[in-house]
């Protein structure tokens, strides 16, 4: 992963959109289910499945970005220590 800030923004976006998808699915699947058609109800129930899945993908991507950031920091620290030793 080379572009960590981009992947971090994508993970945050996925998690935010998953909340919106889940709440919209709940609204159409359960709150206004008597006033909408069957296709809208089915779409609402599908959103209830897809929303949490998107949340999981976003969270896993966020964890992967954090882990890669830790690895990059360790590499930079090791490189800095090696540079200091070489300068002595």
C-alpha positions as CSV (number, residue, x, y, z in Angstrom):
1,X,0.0,0.0,0.0
2,X,1.8,3.1,-1.2
3,X,-0.9,5.7,-0.9
4,X,-1.9,5.4,2.8
5,X,-3.9,8.7,3.1
6,X,-6.1,7.7,0.1
7,X,-6.8,4.3,1.5
8,X,-7.6,5.9,4.9
9,X,-10.1,8.3,3.3
10,X,-11.7,5.4,1.4
11,X,-12.0,3.4,4.7
12,X,-13.6,6.3,6.5
13,X,-16.0,6.9,3.5
14,X,-17.0,3.2,3.5
15,X,-17.8,3.3,7.2
16,X,-19.8,6.5,6.9
17,X,-21.7,5.3,3.9
18,X,-22.5,2.0,5.6
19,X,-24.2,3.8,8.4
20,X,-26.3,5.7,5.9
21,X,-27.1,2.5,3.9
22,X,-28.2,0.7,7.0
23,X,-30.4,3.5,8.3
24,X,-32.0,3.9,4.9
25,X,-32.6,0.2,4.7
26,X,-34.2,0.1,8.2
27,X,-36.4,3.1,7.2
28,X,-37.7,1.5,4.0
29,X,-37.8,-2.0,5.4
30,X,-39.6,-1.4,8.7
31,X,-40.7,2.2,9.2
32,X,-42.6,3.0,6.0
33,X,-43.2,-0.6,4.9
34,X,-47.0,-0.2,4.6
35,X,-46.6,2.9,2.3
36,X,-44.1,1.6,-0.2
37,X,-44.1,-1.2,-2.8
38,X,-42.7,-4.7,-2.4
39,X,-39.6,-3.9,-4.5
40,X,-38.7,-1.0,-2.1
41,X,-39.2,-3.2,0.9
42,X,-36.9,-5.8,-0.6
43,X,-34.3,-3.2,-1.4
44,X,-34.5,-2.0,2.2
45,X,-33.9,-5.4,3.5
46,X,-31.0,-5.9,1.1
47,X,-29.5,-2.6,2.4
48,X,-29.7,-4.0,5.9
49,X,-27.4,-6.8,4.7
50,X,-25.1,-4.7,2.6
51,X,-24.6,-1.8,5.1
52,X,-22.9,-3.8,7.8
53,X,-20.8,-5.6,5.2
54,X,-19.5,-2.3,3.9
55,X,-18.8,-1.3,7.5
56,X,-16.7,-4.5,7.9
57,X,-14.8,-3.8,4.7
58,X,-14.1,-0.2,5.8
59,X,-12.9,-1.3,9.2
60,X,-10.6,-4.0,7.9
61,X,-9.2,-1.5,5.4
62,X,-8.6,1.0,8.2
63,X,-6.8,-1.7,10.2
64,X,-4.6,-2.6,7.2
65,X,-3.7,1.1,6.7
66,X,-2.8,1.4,10.4
67,X,-0.7,-1.7,10.3
68,X,1.1,-0.5,7.2
69,X,1.7,2.9,8.8
70,X,3.3,1.2,11.8
71,X,5.5,-0.9,9.5
72,X,6.6,2.2,7.6
73,X,7.4,4.0,10.9
74,X,9.5,1.0,12.1
75,X,11.4,1.0,8.7
76,X,12.1,4.8,8.9
77,X,13.3,4.5,12.5
78,X,15.6,1.6,11.6
79,X,16.9,3.6,8.6
80,X,17.4,6.6,10.7
81,X,19.4,4.6,13.3
82,X,21.5,3.1,10.6
83,X,22.2,6.5,9.2
84,X,23.2,7.8,12.5
85,X,25.6,4.9,13.1
86,X,27.1,5.4,9.7
87,X,27.7,9.1,10.4
88,X,29.7,8.4,13.6
